[in-house]
């Protein structure tokens, strides 16, 4: 059953609101996906605080225009689009869509994206998706900060360990 004009208006308002509130929006075209794959994708997105909507290309173009995003024309796509929008972390949105596209055996292709209301190239989205996550970067910083301290402890422990090894060797004879 086709949607009424009122239903389309509500959907347009909701989508343009999501685009206005989010720092990043990534559009991916898809075909041939099973409903279970799409449900799994939505669950992963929801856990990360990312909103996922399946929209037609003309609706997305209108919503982008309403949200103040210029030059994001997705009307040339012939397939349906999955749009992931997120407010806090641009990398998380790009990584989620990119990982799903890799796992889908060419059924999903990252198409286009918007970061801070500016249309970005596909190459930029792929670069963002391949960056380490925020948690990985924080772990590297903490590891770098702890390395000098642990090295200092090893240096202080060296003579004591040598003495222990010498006593142990004499004890075995």
Buried (B, 14 or more C-beta within 10 A) or exposed (E): EEEEEEEBEEBBEEBBBBBBEBBBBBBBBBEEBEEEBBEEBBEBBEEBEBBBBEBBBEBBBBBBBBBEBEEBBBEEBEBBBBBBBBBBBBBBBBBBBBEBBEEBEEBBBBBBBBBEBEBBEEEBBBEBBEEEEEEEEEEEEEEEEEEEEEEEEEEEEEEEEEEEEEEEEEEEE
